[in-house]
Amino acid sequence: MTEVSIESRKDEIKQKRVPRHVAVIMDGNGRWAKKRNLSRIDGHRAGIDTVRRIVRLAGELEIGYLTLYTFSSENWNRPPGEVHGIMKLLTETIRKEVPELNRNHVRLKTIGDIDGLPKKSRDALLEAIELTAKNDGLTLVLALNYGGRNEIVRAVRKIAGKIENGELTSGDITSDTIESALDTTGMPDPDLLVRTSGEYRLSNYLLWQLAYTELWITDVMWPDFGESDFLDALESFSGRERRFGMTSQQVNGVARTIKKLIFGGGNP
């Protein structure tokens, strides 16, 4: 794929339906390294180069949110040396990338229980979040020490605390109540989930938020995932009909109503 054709595809996608929020399961770093007789940390380091490319591209395409499954709550079960290496790499990368994030107007956020991270990593993250807080472009969300079930448990505890304090009754609980207690409160649900390395599972990722998300899975391992692959995912998304439980006829009727409201033509 030539540089010219990549730029042409970017322009075409900008004219189509671009997702507001893309979530990514960045899978395959370890296997990528093993095939090359490299250490698993070398695979994670190569994966960071991919993150840099995709963040830049997402910003150019005016995607609102990009959420990356960076370190799951289950990843603590990996060999201690790998976990230590990942945390060290995370700390170094966050500190190094802040100037680039600011140049590209990227705001950094996290989801997950970051209190469980090593102090150096947590401090680097909090500093980067503060330094990028005023940026108004892409919001880059790192899921760290994150698990979907754990997030829901923590949300339930928050709600239970409000009931105990008399701020809420059980009859008051709605979907909005739960969403406001989740880590992703204030963010739109992902429109598109991308998973690399050919695995067909959610891996405890954004279990509440992915209810109506479009899925796109590729055999390409994350370190090899390039701009062309990301554009493939976006092109696939733009051609899908999102019904949210409705029929195609209903969806088309809603679309026509919205057009009338925006472009005129009287009452819908």
C-alpha positions as CSV (number, residue, x, y, z in Angstrom):
1,M,0.0,0.0,0.0
2,T,1.6,3.3,-1.1
3,E,1.6,6.4,0.9
4,V,-0.6,8.1,-1.7
5,S,-3.3,5.4,-1.6
6,I,-3.3,5.6,2.2
7,E,-3.9,9.3,2.1
8,S,-6.7,8.7,-0.5
9,R,-8.3,6.2,1.8
10,K,-8.2,8.6,4.7
11,D,-10.0,11.2,2.7
12,E,-12.6,8.7,1.6
13,I,-13.3,7.5,5.1
14,K,-13.7,11.1,6.3
15,Q,-16.6,11.4,3.9
16,K,-18.2,8.3,5.4
17,R,-19.5,7.4,8.8
18,V,-16.6,7.5,11.2
19,P,-17.0,5.9,14.6
20,R,-17.0,8.2,17.6
21,H,-15.4,5.6,19.8
22,V,-13.1,2.7,18.8
23,A,-12.0,0.2,21.4
24,V,-9.1,-2.1,20.7
25,I,-7.8,-5.4,22.1
26,M,-4.1,-5.2,21.3
27,D,-3.3,-8.9,21.1
28,G,-0.3,-10.8,19.8
29,N,2.7,-9.0,21.1
30,G,4.2,-12.2,22.8
31,R,3.5,-14.4,19.8
32,W,5.0,-11.9,17.5
33,A,8.2,-11.8,19.6
34,K,8.3,-15.6,19.9
35,K,8.2,-16.0,16.1
36,R,11.3,-13.8,15.9
37,N,13.2,-15.4,18.8
38,L,12.8,-12.2,20.8
39,S,11.8,-11.6,24.4
40,R,8.1,-10.9,25.2
41,I,9.1,-7.4,26.3
42,D,10.6,-6.8,22.8
43,G,7.1,-7.7,21.5
44,H,5.5,-5.2,23.9
45,R,8.0,-2.6,22.8
46,A,7.2,-3.2,19.2
47,G,3.5,-2.9,20.1
48,I,4.1,0.6,21.4
49,D,5.2,1.7,17.9
50,T,1.9,0.5,16.6
51,V,0.0,2.4,19.3
52,R,1.8,5.6,18.3
53,R,0.8,5.1,14.6
54,I,-2.8,4.3,15.4
55,V,-3.3,7.2,17.9
56,R,-1.9,9.6,15.3
57,L,-4.2,8.2,12.6
58,A,-7.3,8.2,14.8
59,G,-6.7,11.8,15.6
60,E,-6.4,12.7,11.9
61,L,-9.7,11.0,11.2
62,E,-11.4,12.9,14.0
63,I,-12.4,9.9,16.0
64,G,-13.5,11.1,19.4
65,Y,-12.3,8.2,21.7
66,L,-9.7,5.5,21.3
67,T,-9.7,3.0,24.2
68,L,-6.8,0.5,24.3
69,Y,-6.8,-2.7,26.4
70,T,-3.3,-2.1,27.8
71,F,-3.1,-4.3,30.9
72,S,-5.9,-6.4,32.2
73,S,-6.5,-7.4,35.9
74,E,-5.7,-10.9,34.8
75,N,-2.4,-10.0,33.4
76,W,-0.9,-9.9,36.9
77,N,-0.8,-13.7,36.6
78,R,1.9,-13.5,33.9
79,P,5.5,-14.3,34.9
80,P,6.8,-11.6,37.3
81,G,9.7,-10.6,35.0
82,E,7.2,-9.8,32.2
83,V,4.9,-7.9,34.5
84,H,7.8,-5.8,35.9
85,G,9.0,-5.2,32.3
86,I,5.6,-4.1,31.2
87,M,5.2,-1.6,34.1
88,K,8.7,-0.2,33.5
89,L,7.9,0.2,29.8
90,L,4.6,1.8,30.6
91,T,6.2,4.4,32.9
92,E,8.9,5.2,30.4
93,T,6.5,5.5,27.5
94,I,4.0,7.7,29.2
95,R,6.7,10.2,30.2
96,K,8.2,10.2,26.8
97,E,5.0,10.6,24.8
98,V,3.4,13.5,26.7
99,P,5.0,16.2,24.3
100,E,3.7,14.2,21.3
101,L,0.3,13.9,22.8
102,N,0.1,17.7,23.4
103,R,1.3,18.5,19.9
104,N,-1.5,16.4,18.5
105,H,-4.1,17.7,21.0
106,V,-4.6,14.3,22.5
107,R,-6.2,14.0,26.0
108,L,-5.1,11.0,28.1
109,K,-7.5,9.2,30.4
110,T,-7.5,5.8,32.1
111,I,-10.1,3.3,33.1
112,G,-9.5,0.4,35.6
113,D,-8.2,0.3,39.1
114,I,-5.0,2.3,38.7
115,D,-4.5,2.4,42.5
116,G,-3.3,-1.2,42.0
117,L,-0.4,-0.2,39.8
118,P,3.2,0.4,41.0
119,K,3.6,3.9,42.4
120,K,6.0,5.0,39.6
121,S,3.6,4.0,36.9
122,R,0.6,5.5,38.7
123,D,2.4,8.8,39.2
124,A,3.5,9.0,35.6
125,L,0.0,8.4,34.5
126,L,-1.6,11.0,36.8
127,E,1.0,13.6,35.7
128,A,0.3,12.8,32.0
129,I,-3.4,13.1,32.5
130,E,-3.0,16.5,34.1
131,L,-0.6,17.7,31.5
132,T,-3.0,16.8,28.6
133,A,-6.3,17.6,30.3
134,K,-6.9,20.7,28.3
135,N,-6.4,19.1,24.9
136,D,-9.5,19.1,22.7
137,G,-8.7,16.4,20.1
138,L,-8.8,12.7,20.4
139,T,-9.3,11.2,23.9
140,L,-6.9,8.3,24.4
141,V,-8.1,6.0,27.1
142,L,-5.8,3.4,28.5
143,A,-7.5,0.4,30.2
144,L,-5.0,-0.5,33.0
145,N,-5.5,-3.1,35.7
146,Y,-8.9,-3.3,34.0
147,G,-11.4,-6.1,34.0
148,G,-15.0,-5.7,32.9
149,R,-16.4,-7.8,35.7
150,N,-14.3,-6.0,38.3
151,E,-15.6,-2.7,36.9
152,I,-19.2,-3.8,37.3
153,V,-18.5,-5.0,40.9
154,R,-17.0,-1.6,41.8
155,A,-20.0,0.2,40.2
156,V,-22.4,-2.0,42.2
157,R,-20.5,-1.1,45.4
158,K,-20.8,2.6,44.6
159,I,-24.5,2.3,44.1
160,A,-24.9,0.2,47.3
161,G,-23.0,2.9,49.2
162,K,-25.5,5.5,48.0
163,I,-28.4,3.3,49.1
164,E,-26.8,2.8,52.5
165,N,-26.4,6.6,52.8
166,G,-30.0,7.2,51.9
167,E,-29.1,9.0,48.6
168,L,-30.8,6.3,46.5
169,T,-33.4,3.5,46.8
170,S,-33.3,0.3,44.9
171,G,-36.3,1.3,42.9
172,D,-34.4,4.3,41.6
173,I,-31.8,2.2,39.9
174,T,-31.8,2.4,36.1
175,S,-29.3,1.8,33.3
176,D,-28.3,5.4,33.6
177,T,-27.5,4.8,37.3
178,I,-25.2,2.0,36.5
179,E,-23.5,3.8,33.6
180,S,-22.8,6.8,35.9
181,A,-21.0,4.5,38.3
182,L,-18.8,2.8,35.6
183,D,-15.2,3.9,34.8
184,T,-16.4,5.1,31.4
185,T,-19.0,7.5,32.7
186,G,-19.3,10.5,30.4
187,M,-18.0,8.6,27.4
188,P,-20.0,7.2,24.5
189,D,-20.1,3.4,24.2
190,P,-17.7,2.0,21.6
191,D,-19.1,1.9,18.1
192,L,-16.4,-0.4,16.9
193,L,-14.2,-3.1,18.6
194,V,-11.0,-4.1,16.9
195,R,-9.2,-7.3,18.0
196,T,-5.9,-8.4,16.6
197,S,-4.2,-11.8,16.3
198,G,-7.3,-13.7,15.4
199,E,-8.8,-14.5,18.8
200,Y,-12.6,-14.5,18.9
201,R,-13.4,-13.5,22.5
202,L,-14.0,-10.3,24.6
203,S,-11.5,-11.2,27.3
204,N,-13.4,-9.5,30.0
205,Y,-13.2,-6.1,28.2
206,L,-15.9,-3.4,28.5
207,L,-18.6,-6.0,29.1
208,W,-21.4,-3.5,29.7
209,Q,-20.3,-1.0,27.1
210,L,-20.0,-3.4,24.2
211,A,-23.7,-4.4,24.1
212,Y,-24.3,-3.0,20.6
213,T,-20.7,-2.5,19.4
214,E,-19.7,-3.7,15.9
215,L,-16.8,-6.3,16.0
216,W,-13.9,-6.5,13.6
217,I,-11.3,-9.2,14.1
218,T,-8.1,-9.7,12.2
219,D,-5.3,-12.3,12.2
220,V,-2.7,-9.6,12.1
221,M,-0.7,-9.4,15.3
222,W,-0.6,-6.0,17.0
223,P,3.0,-5.1,16.3
224,D,2.3,-5.7,12.6
225,F,-1.1,-3.8,12.7
226,G,-0.7,-0.8,10.4
227,E,-2.6,2.2,9.1
228,S,-4.0,0.1,6.2
229,D,-5.4,-2.5,8.7
230,F,-7.0,0.2,10.8
231,L,-8.5,1.8,7.7
232,D,-9.9,-1.7,6.7
233,A,-11.7,-1.8,10.0
234,L,-13.2,1.6,9.6
235,E,-14.3,0.9,6.0
236,S,-16.0,-2.3,7.2
237,F,-17.7,-0.3,10.0
238,S,-18.9,2.4,7.6
239,G,-20.7,-0.1,5.5
240,R,-22.7,-1.8,8.3
241,E,-26.3,-1.0,9.3
242,R,-26.6,-0.5,13.0
243,R,-30.1,-1.4,14.1
244,F,-29.9,-1.4,17.9
245,G,-32.8,-3.9,18.1
246,M,-34.9,-2.2,15.4
247,T,-35.7,-3.4,11.9
248,S,-34.0,-1.9,8.8
249,Q,-37.2,-0.1,7.9
250,Q,-37.3,1.5,11.3
251,V,-33.7,2.6,11.1
252,N,-34.3,4.1,7.7
253,G,-37.3,5.9,9.1
254,V,-35.3,7.4,12.0
255,A,-32.6,8.5,9.5
256,R,-35.1,10.3,7.3
257,T,-36.6,12.0,10.4
258,I,-33.2,13.2,11.5
259,K,-32.4,14.6,8.0
260,K,-35.7,16.5,8.0
261,L,-34.9,18.0,11.3
262,I,-31.4,19.0,10.3
263,F,-32.1,20.2,6.7
264,G,-35.7,21.4,7.0
265,G,-38.8,20.3,5.4
266,G,-41.4,20.8,8.1
267,N,-42.3,18.6,11.0
268,P,-41.2,15.0,10.8
